[in-house]
């Protein structure tokens, strides 16, 4: 359980990094790549908690935009039509997390 707690803290830090990067980025491709790499790595390490890694890391994007909106910071590149469009970041997060879990399962099947 300590391992999951420690990994959750690291995932929240990475989610914050992804959210801050997305808030300052003009293009979405590097952010999607970051999300895919981070979530697939965590999904490979702990496949049972793929959903958790997707939410903690991918959820950093909408969290950053909502916090900036709540505190009145102007986004250099606003999400259109509104801030709820940031939730689309959860799609590559879930894809990455469960791709990592699938990779772990495939490796375990090849070993036996």
C-alpha positions as CSV (number, residue, x, y, z in Angstrom):
1,X,0.0,0.0,0.0
2,X,2.9,2.3,0.7
3,X,4.1,1.8,-2.8
4,X,0.8,2.8,-4.3
5,X,0.7,5.9,-2.1
6,X,4.3,6.9,-3.1
7,X,3.5,6.3,-6.8
8,X,0.3,8.4,-6.4
9,X,2.2,11.3,-5.1
10,X,4.7,11.1,-8.0
11,X,1.7,10.8,-10.4
12,X,0.1,14.0,-8.9
13,X,3.4,15.8,-9.3
14,X,3.7,14.6,-13.0
15,X,0.0,15.6,-13.5
16,X,0.8,19.1,-12.2
17,X,3.8,19.3,-14.6
18,X,1.6,18.2,-17.5
19,X,-1.1,20.7,-16.5
20,X,1.3,23.6,-16.2
21,X,2.9,22.6,-19.5
22,X,-0.4,22.5,-21.2
23,X,-1.4,25.9,-19.8
24,X,1.7,27.5,-21.3
25,X,1.9,25.4,-24.6
26,X,0.6,26.5,-27.9
27,X,0.5,23.0,-29.4
28,X,-1.1,19.9,-27.9
29,X,1.2,17.2,-29.3
30,X,4.0,17.5,-26.7
31,X,1.4,17.4,-23.9
32,X,-0.3,14.3,-25.3
33,X,3.1,12.7,-25.7
34,X,3.9,13.5,-22.1
35,X,0.6,12.1,-20.9
36,X,1.1,8.9,-22.9
37,X,4.6,8.3,-21.7
38,X,3.8,8.9,-18.0
39,X,0.6,7.0,-17.9
40,X,1.9,4.0,-19.9
41,X,4.9,3.8,-17.6
42,X,2.7,3.8,-14.5
43,X,0.3,1.4,-16.1
44,X,3.2,-1.0,-16.7
45,X,4.4,-0.7,-13.2
46,X,1.0,-1.1,-11.5
47,X,-1.5,-2.4,-14.1
48,X,-4.3,-2.9,-11.5
49,X,-4.4,0.9,-10.9
50,X,-4.5,2.1,-14.6
51,X,-7.6,4.1,-13.9
52,X,-5.9,5.9,-11.0
53,X,-2.8,6.8,-13.1
54,X,-5.0,8.1,-15.9
55,X,-7.0,10.3,-13.6
56,X,-4.0,11.6,-11.5
57,X,-1.8,12.4,-14.5
58,X,-4.4,13.3,-17.2
59,X,-6.5,15.1,-14.7
60,X,-3.7,17.6,-14.3
61,X,-4.7,19.4,-17.5
62,X,-8.3,20.2,-16.5
63,X,-7.2,20.9,-12.9
64,X,-4.6,23.5,-14.1
65,X,-7.2,25.2,-16.4
66,X,-9.8,25.3,-13.7
67,X,-7.4,26.6,-11.0
68,X,-6.2,29.3,-13.4
69,X,-9.8,30.3,-14.2
70,X,-10.7,30.3,-10.5
71,X,-7.8,32.5,-9.6
72,X,-8.3,34.8,-12.5
73,X,-5.2,34.1,-14.5
74,X,-5.5,34.7,-18.2
75,X,-4.5,31.8,-20.3
76,X,-2.1,32.6,-23.2
77,X,-3.8,30.0,-25.3
78,X,-7.4,29.5,-24.0
79,X,-9.3,26.3,-24.6
80,X,-12.2,26.8,-26.9
81,X,-15.2,26.8,-26.7
82,X,-14.7,26.6,-22.9
83,X,-12.6,25.2,-20.1
84,X,-14.5,21.9,-20.1
85,X,-12.7,21.0,-23.3
86,X,-9.6,20.2,-21.1
87,X,-11.3,17.0,-20.1
88,X,-10.4,15.6,-23.5
89,X,-6.9,15.0,-22.0
90,X,-8.3,12.0,-20.1
91,X,-8.6,10.1,-23.4
92,X,-4.9,9.7,-24.1
93,X,-4.4,9.3,-20.3
94,X,-6.6,6.2,-20.3
95,X,-5.2,4.9,-23.6
96,X,-1.6,5.2,-22.2
97,X,-2.4,3.6,-18.8
98,X,-4.1,0.6,-20.3
99,X,-1.5,0.3,-23.1
100,X,1.1,0.0,-20.3
101,X,-1.0,-2.6,-18.5
102,X,-1.5,-4.5,-21.8
103,X,2.2,-4.4,-22.4
104,X,2.8,-5.9,-18.9
105,X,0.3,-8.6,-19.6
106,X,1.8,-9.5,-22.9
107,X,5.3,-9.7,-21.3
108,X,4.0,-12.0,-18.6
109,X,2.3,-14.3,-21.2
110,X,5.6,-14.5,-23.1
111,X,7.5,-15.5,-20.0
112,X,5.3,-18.5,-19.3
